[in-house]
Amino acid sequence: MHIQRTKYLEQLKASRFNGQVKVITGLRRSGKSYLLFKIYRDYLLEDGVKEDNILQIVLDDDVFENLRDPKQLSQFIRSRITEKNQQYYVFLDEVQYAISQEEIKNPDKPILLYSVLNGLLRLGNVDLYVTGSNSKFLSKDVMTEFRGRGDVIHVLPLSFKEYYSYIGGEKAEAYEQYAMYGGMPFTLSKQSDEKKGQYLSSLFTEVYFKDIIERYNVELHDVLSQLTDNLCSSIGSLTNANKISRTLSSDRGRKIASETIAKYIEYLLDSYLFKEAKRFDVKGKHYFQYPNKYYCTDIGLRNARLNFRQQEESHIMENIIFNELVGRGHCVDVGVIEITETTGEGKRLQKQCEIDFVVHSGSSKYYIQTALNLESEKKKKQELRPLLGINDSFKKILITKTYAKPWTDEKGILHVGLYQFLLDEHCLTL
């Protein structure tokens, strides 16, 4: 099974020997290692790089257990860099294994691994690539710890376009499979629905929860599990730590502090299982502190976690669109706008409406509403009302689950079909 992840390969090619540590982050089992150790390595070999000049170290493999000590790791790599006039490529997989629990617990304690990586960069003939599955000790710190010498590449599970390029066939049928089992690459090797579901479910218990519990010394394992279920169940809905705390406390018959919930949410975000979308006041140009929305990084993981019971088609579609926008490098918020309505009695009422997504891309901005269909005039009016209440000149877009090619109505709103949107990243700029 080979899926050419062209976007990420081009990013790696563009950053080759740029004097920075290439930090490849993302959810575990989303394809980071395959991207680096197979796709990029093959490219380098085809480009004439000698095989002996590519050093590969997989730190979550017990074969390399001794190299989890940063000092031994440094000595090993330097012993392999024997020719000063040759270029070497160093691939380090899952580098969080080289960060000690003491360093994790004590934020004031310098992380030795970062000094090792900076030291290797100073050799001049080393191009350094690391992968990791935790944002707190990689992407959040990288610009500080590497002093401007870090280049972050965030890898997501397969987009629908990548998925469809492999599976092919009828678009609607492919989408339904994607909306059920998501884009974790290894699911494509599973031959039955049962095997796909089992694999996705096992990732939580055998990989993600174990990582989080070990990394943060989580004591309330069952609370972490229930919280994950709650967030999976409520994708596309506003929530916060206080609300979840009340729900879980009621279910368990004893109080779970909101501070604990907030901390565990942060762990789930740092592990890339979920992504947070903040609420943005379109007219007031400011963010609300809470509540926010949380979306699953992979919709298949979400479905498996809920035993495929909650198949709310509109929320699943919204989550997939959110992930697609994030994957295109956009900053995505949830929009809030206050509009004035006139009642049948002639009274004017102020009402807050939600815009599914406010998308920031450089100096550009899009407002996006999503809907399965516009089966009635009432439904159409409901979906368009928030967009029509916006007075600025940025593009307003409505995405529906159709094959429709992009077209603009008489009110200036761009209508885009879901399949067109997912398969053509330039369709919103038409």
C-alpha positions as CSV (number, residue, x, y, z in Angstrom):
1,M,0.0,0.0,0.0
2,H,1.5,3.3,-1.1
3,I,-0.1,6.7,-0.8
4,Q,2.0,9.6,-2.1
5,R,1.5,12.5,0.3
6,T,2.5,15.1,-2.2
7,K,1.9,18.2,-0.1
8,Y,4.1,17.0,2.8
9,L,6.8,15.7,0.4
10,E,7.0,19.1,-1.3
11,Q,7.3,20.8,2.2
12,L,10.2,18.5,3.0
13,K,11.9,19.0,-0.3
14,A,11.6,22.8,0.1
15,S,13.2,22.7,3.5
16,R,16.1,20.5,2.6
17,F,19.4,21.7,4.2
18,N,17.8,25.0,5.2
19,G,19.8,25.1,8.5
20,Q,16.7,24.2,10.6
21,V,15.5,21.2,12.4
22,K,12.5,19.8,10.5
23,V,10.0,18.9,13.2
24,I,7.3,16.6,11.8
25,T,4.4,16.5,14.3
26,G,1.0,15.0,14.4
27,L,-1.3,12.3,15.7
28,R,0.4,8.9,16.3
29,R,-0.2,6.5,13.4
30,S,-1.2,9.3,11.0
31,G,1.7,8.6,8.6
32,K,4.6,10.7,9.9
33,S,7.1,7.8,9.9
34,Y,6.0,6.6,6.5
35,L,6.3,10.1,5.1
36,L,9.9,10.4,6.4
37,F,11.3,6.9,6.3
38,K,9.7,5.8,3.0
39,I,8.4,8.6,0.9
40,Y,11.1,11.2,1.6
41,R,13.9,8.6,1.9
42,D,13.0,7.2,-1.5
43,Y,13.1,10.7,-3.0
44,L,16.6,11.4,-1.5
45,L,17.9,8.1,-2.9
46,E,16.5,8.8,-6.3
47,D,18.2,12.2,-6.1
48,G,21.6,10.6,-5.6
49,V,22.0,10.6,-1.9
50,K,24.0,7.6,-0.7
51,E,22.2,5.1,1.5
52,D,24.9,5.2,4.1
53,N,24.4,9.0,4.5
54,I,20.9,8.6,5.7
55,L,20.8,7.7,9.4
56,Q,17.5,6.3,10.7
57,I,16.7,6.0,14.4
58,V,13.3,4.8,15.7
59,L,13.2,5.7,19.4
60,D,9.9,3.9,20.2
61,D,11.6,0.6,19.0
62,D,13.3,-1.3,21.8
63,V,16.3,-1.9,19.4
64,F,17.2,1.8,20.0
65,E,16.2,1.9,23.6
66,N,19.7,2.9,24.8
67,L,19.6,5.9,22.4
68,R,16.7,7.4,24.4
69,D,19.5,8.9,26.5
70,P,20.3,12.1,24.7
71,K,24.0,11.9,25.4
72,Q,24.3,8.4,23.9
73,L,22.1,9.5,21.0
74,S,24.5,12.4,20.3
75,Q,27.6,10.1,20.5
76,F,26.0,7.5,18.2
77,I,25.0,10.0,15.5
78,R,28.4,11.8,15.6
79,S,30.2,8.5,15.3
80,R,28.4,7.9,12.0
81,I,29.2,11.3,10.5
82,T,32.7,10.4,9.3
83,E,33.3,12.6,6.3
84,K,33.2,16.4,6.8
85,N,32.9,17.1,3.1
86,Q,29.7,14.9,2.7
87,Q,26.2,15.7,3.6
88,Y,24.3,13.5,6.1
89,Y,20.5,13.2,6.7
90,V,19.5,12.2,10.2
91,F,15.9,10.9,10.8
92,L,14.8,10.6,14.4
93,D,11.4,9.0,15.0
94,E,9.2,9.7,18.0
95,V,11.8,11.9,19.8
96,Q,9.6,12.4,22.9
97,Y,11.0,9.1,24.0
98,A,14.3,11.0,24.6
99,I,12.7,13.5,27.0
100,S,12.7,12.3,30.6
101,Q,9.8,12.3,33.0
102,E,11.8,14.7,35.2
103,E,12.1,17.2,32.3
104,I,8.4,16.9,31.6
105,K,7.4,17.5,35.3
106,N,9.8,20.4,35.7
107,P,9.2,23.1,33.1
108,D,12.2,25.1,34.4
109,K,14.6,22.2,33.7
110,P,16.3,22.4,30.4
111,I,15.5,19.6,27.9
112,L,18.8,18.0,27.0
113,L,17.5,16.7,23.7
114,Y,17.1,20.2,22.4
115,S,20.8,20.9,23.1
116,V,21.7,17.7,21.3
117,L,19.7,18.7,18.2
118,N,21.1,22.3,18.2
119,G,24.6,20.8,18.5
120,L,24.1,18.5,15.5
121,L,22.9,21.5,13.5
122,R,26.1,23.4,14.2
123,L,28.1,20.6,12.4
124,G,27.0,22.2,9.1
125,N,26.8,19.0,7.1
126,V,23.8,17.5,8.9
127,D,20.2,17.9,7.8
128,L,18.1,16.9,10.8
129,Y,14.5,15.6,10.8
130,V,12.6,14.6,13.9
131,T,9.1,13.3,14.3
132,G,7.0,13.4,17.5
133,S,3.4,13.0,18.7
134,N,3.0,15.6,21.3
135,S,2.7,19.3,20.7
136,K,3.7,20.5,24.2
137,F,7.3,19.3,23.9
138,L,7.7,19.9,20.2
139,S,5.7,22.4,18.2
140,K,4.9,24.7,21.1
141,D,8.5,24.9,22.2
142,V,10.4,24.6,18.9
143,M,10.8,28.2,18.0
144,T,12.1,29.0,21.5
145,E,14.3,26.0,22.1
146,F,15.8,26.0,18.6
147,R,16.1,29.8,18.6
148,G,14.4,30.3,15.2
149,R,16.1,27.1,13.8
150,G,13.0,24.9,13.8
151,D,10.7,24.3,10.9
152,V,7.4,22.6,11.8
153,I,5.5,20.3,9.4
154,H,2.2,19.1,10.8
155,V,0.9,15.9,9.4
156,L,-2.8,15.0,9.5
157,P,-4.5,11.7,8.8
158,L,-5.4,11.3,5.1
159,S,-7.5,14.0,3.6
160,F,-10.5,12.9,1.5
161,K,-8.5,13.8,-1.6
162,E,-5.6,11.6,-0.6
163,Y,-8.0,8.8,0.5
164,Y,-9.9,9.0,-2.8
165,S,-6.7,9.0,-4.9
166,Y,-6.0,5.6,-3.5
167,I,-9.4,4.1,-3.3
168,G,-11.0,5.6,-6.4
169,G,-14.5,4.6,-7.6
170,E,-17.7,6.6,-7.2
171,K,-17.2,9.8,-5.2
172,A,-20.3,9.5,-3.0
173,E,-19.6,5.9,-2.1
174,A,-15.9,6.8,-1.3
175,Y,-17.1,9.7,0.9
176,E,-19.5,7.5,2.9
177,Q,-16.6,5.1,3.6
178,Y,-14.4,8.0,4.6
179,A,-17.1,9.5,6.8
180,M,-17.4,6.2,8.6
181,Y,-13.7,5.0,9.0
182,G,-11.8,8.2,8.4
183,G,-8.3,8.7,7.1
184,M,-5.9,6.8,9.4
185,P,-3.7,5.2,6.7
186,F,-3.5,1.7,8.1
187,T,-7.3,1.3,8.0
188,L,-6.9,1.0,4.2
189,S,-5.1,-2.3,4.7
190,K,-8.0,-3.8,6.7
191,Q,-10.2,-6.0,4.5
192,S,-13.4,-5.9,6.5
193,D,-15.5,-3.3,8.4
194,E,-15.0,-5.3,11.6
195,K,-11.3,-5.2,11.3
196,K,-11.3,-1.5,10.5
197,G,-13.4,-0.8,13.6
198,Q,-11.3,-3.0,15.8
199,Y,-8.1,-1.3,14.7
200,L,-9.4,2.2,15.3
201,S,-10.8,1.3,18.7
202,S,-7.5,-0.3,19.8
203,L,-5.6,2.9,19.0
204,F,-7.2,4.6,22.0
205,T,-6.5,1.9,24.5
206,E,-3.2,0.5,23.2
207,V,-1.6,3.8,22.0
208,Y,-3.2,7.1,22.8
209,F,-4.4,6.6,26.4
210,K,-1.2,4.8,27.3
211,D,0.9,7.6,26.0
212,I,-1.1,10.3,27.8
213,I,-1.3,8.4,31.1
214,E,2.5,7.7,31.1
215,R,3.5,11.2,30.0
216,Y,1.4,13.1,32.4
217,N,1.0,10.6,35.3
218,V,-2.8,10.7,34.9
219,E,-4.5,9.2,37.9
220,L,-8.1,9.2,36.9
221,H,-8.0,6.9,33.9
222,D,-11.8,6.5,33.8
223,V,-12.3,10.3,33.7
224,L,-9.9,10.6,30.8
225,S,-11.9,7.9,29.0
226,Q,-15.3,9.4,29.8
227,L,-14.1,12.9,28.8
228,T,-12.9,11.5,25.4
229,D,-16.3,9.9,24.9
230,N,-18.0,13.2,25.8
231,L,-15.9,15.2,23.3
232,C,-16.4,12.6,20.6
233,S,-20.2,12.7,21.2
234,S,-20.4,16.5,21.1
235,I,-18.4,17.4,18.0
236,G,-19.9,20.6,16.5
237,S,-21.5,21.6,19.8
238,L,-20.4,24.3,22.1
239,T,-19.0,23.1,25.4
240,N,-16.5,24.0,28.2
241,A,-14.7,22.4,31.2
242,N,-17.4,23.5,33.6
243,K,-20.2,22.0,31.5
244,I,-18.4,18.7,31.1
245,S,-17.5,18.6,34.8
246,R,-21.2,18.8,35.7
247,T,-22.1,16.1,33.2
248,L,-19.4,13.7,34.4
249,S,-20.0,14.4,38.0
250,S,-23.7,13.7,37.6
251,D,-22.9,10.4,35.8
252,R,-20.4,9.3,38.4
253,G,-22.2,10.4,41.5
254,R,-19.2,12.4,42.7
255,K,-17.7,15.7,41.8
256,I,-15.0,15.9,39.1
257,A,-13.3,19.4,39.4
258,S,-13.5,21.5,36.3
259,E,-9.8,22.2,36.7
260,T,-9.2,18.5,36.2
261,I,-11.3,18.4,33.1
262,A,-9.6,21.5,31.7
263,K,-6.2,19.8,32.3
264,Y,-7.2,16.6,30.6
265,I,-8.6,18.5,27.6
266,E,-5.2,20.1,27.3
267,Y,-3.6,16.6,27.3
268,L,-5.9,15.5,24.5
269,L,-5.2,18.6,22.5
270,D,-1.5,18.2,23.0
271,S,-1.7,14.7,21.8
272,Y,-3.4,15.9,18.6
273,L,-6.5,13.8,19.2
274,F,-8.7,16.9,19.1
275,K,-8.6,20.4,17.7
276,E,-10.2,23.4,19.4
277,A,-12.2,26.1,17.5
278,K,-12.7,29.3,19.4
279,R,-15.7,31.6,19.1
280,F,-15.1,34.8,17.2
281,D,-17.4,37.9,17.4
282,V,-17.6,38.9,13.7
283,K,-18.8,42.5,14.4
284,G,-16.9,43.1,17.6
285,K,-13.7,41.6,16.3
286,H,-12.8,39.7,19.5
287,Y,-12.7,36.2,20.8
288,F,-15.0,34.8,23.5
289,Q,-13.2,33.1,26.4
290,Y,-15.7,30.2,26.3
291,P,-17.5,28.0,25.3
292,N,-15.7,26.6,22.4
293,K,-16.0,23.7,20.0
294,Y,-13.9,20.6,19.7
295,Y,-13.4,18.5,16.6
296,C,-11.8,15.1,16.2
297,T,-8.6,15.0,14.2
298,D,-9.9,11.9,12.5
299,I,-13.6,11.1,12.1
300,G,-13.0,7.4,12.0
301,L,-11.4,7.4,15.4
302,R,-14.4,9.4,16.7
303,N,-16.9,6.9,15.3
304,A,-15.0,3.9,16.6
305,R,-14.7,5.4,20.1
306,L,-18.5,5.7,20.1
307,N,-18.9,2.1,18.7
308,F,-20.3,3.6,15.5
309,R,-23.6,4.4,17.3
310,Q,-23.8,8.2,16.8
311,Q,-23.9,8.8,13.1
312,E,-25.1,12.4,13.0
313,E,-24.5,13.1,9.3
314,S,-24.4,16.9,9.5
315,H,-22.0,16.9,12.5
316,I,-19.7,14.4,10.8
317,M,-19.7,16.4,7.6
318,E,-18.9,19.6,9.6
319,N,-16.0,17.9,11.3
320,I,-14.6,16.7,8.0
321,I,-14.8,20.2,6.5
322,F,-13.1,21.6,9.6
323,N,-10.2,19.1,9.2
324,E,-9.9,19.9,5.5
325,L,-9.6,23.6,6.2
326,V,-7.0,23.1,8.9
327,G,-5.1,20.7,6.6
328,R,-4.9,23.5,4.0
329,G,-3.1,25.6,6.6
330,H,-6.0,27.9,7.6
331,C,-6.8,29.3,11.0
332,V,-10.4,28.2,11.7
333,D,-12.8,29.8,14.2
334,V,-16.5,29.5,15.0
335,G,-18.3,32.8,14.1
336,V,-20.9,34.6,16.2
337,I,-22.9,37.5,14.7
338,E,-25.8,39.5,16.2
339,I,-28.6,40.2,13.8
340,T,-31.8,42.1,14.1
341,E,-35.1,40.4,13.3
342,T,-38.6,41.9,13.0
343,T,-41.5,39.9,14.5
344,G,-45.0,39.6,13.2
345,E,-46.0,42.3,15.6
346,G,-43.4,44.7,14.2
347,K,-41.0,44.3,17.2
348,R,-37.3,44.3,16.6
349,L,-35.3,41.6,18.3
350,Q,-31.6,41.1,18.6
351,K,-30.5,37.5,18.1
352,Q,-27.1,35.8,18.1
353,C,-26.5,33.5,15.1
354,E,-23.6,31.1,14.5
355,I,-21.5,31.0,11.5
356,D,-20.0,27.5,11.2
357,F,-16.5,28.7,10.3
358,V,-14.6,31.9,10.1
359,V,-11.5,31.0,8.0
360,H,-8.3,33.2,8.2
361,S,-5.7,32.6,5.5
362,G,-3.0,35.3,5.5
363,S,-4.8,38.6,4.7
364,S,-7.9,36.8,3.4
365,K,-11.0,35.7,5.3
366,Y,-13.9,33.4,4.4
367,Y,-17.2,32.9,6.1
368,I,-18.5,29.3,5.6
369,Q,-21.8,27.7,6.4
370,T,-22.3,24.0,5.9
371,A,-25.6,22.1,5.3
372,L,-26.5,18.6,4.1
373,N,-29.1,20.1,1.8
374,L,-31.5,23.0,1.2
375,E,-34.6,20.9,0.9
376,S,-37.0,23.8,1.7
377,E,-37.1,27.6,1.4
378,K,-37.2,27.8,5.2
379,K,-34.0,25.7,5.5
380,K,-32.3,27.8,2.8
381,K,-33.3,31.0,4.7
382,Q,-32.0,29.6,7.9
383,E,-28.6,28.7,6.5
384,L,-28.1,32.0,4.6
385,R,-29.3,34.3,7.4
386,P,-26.0,34.5,9.3
387,L,-24.0,35.1,6.1
388,L,-26.4,37.8,4.9
389,G,-26.0,39.6,8.3
390,I,-22.3,40.2,7.7
391,N,-21.5,43.6,6.4
392,D,-17.9,43.3,5.3
393,S,-16.6,42.4,1.9
394,F,-15.0,39.1,2.6
395,K,-16.3,36.0,0.7
396,K,-19.4,34.2,2.0
397,I,-19.6,30.5,1.2
398,L,-22.3,27.8,1.6
399,I,-21.1,24.1,1.3
400,T,-23.8,21.5,0.7
401,K,-23.6,17.8,0.2
402,T,-24.0,17.8,-3.5
403,Y,-21.9,17.5,-6.7
404,A,-22.6,21.1,-7.6
405,K,-19.8,23.1,-9.2
406,P,-19.1,26.5,-7.6
407,W,-21.6,29.2,-8.5
408,T,-22.5,32.6,-7.0
409,D,-26.0,33.6,-6.3
410,E,-27.6,37.1,-6.7
411,K,-26.6,38.0,-3.1
412,G,-23.0,37.3,-3.7
413,I,-22.8,34.0,-1.8
414,L,-20.6,31.3,-3.3
415,H,-22.3,27.9,-3.4
416,V,-20.0,24.9,-3.4
417,G,-20.7,21.1,-3.5
418,L,-19.0,19.0,-0.8
419,Y,-17.2,16.7,-3.2
420,Q,-15.9,19.6,-5.2
421,F,-14.7,21.3,-2.1
422,L,-12.9,18.3,-0.7
423,L,-11.2,17.4,-4.0
424,D,-10.2,20.9,-5.2
425,E,-8.5,23.1,-2.7
426,H,-8.7,26.0,-5.0
427,C,-12.5,26.0,-5.6
428,L,-13.1,28.6,-2.9
429,T,-11.0,31.2,-4.8
430,L,-13.1,30.9,-8.0
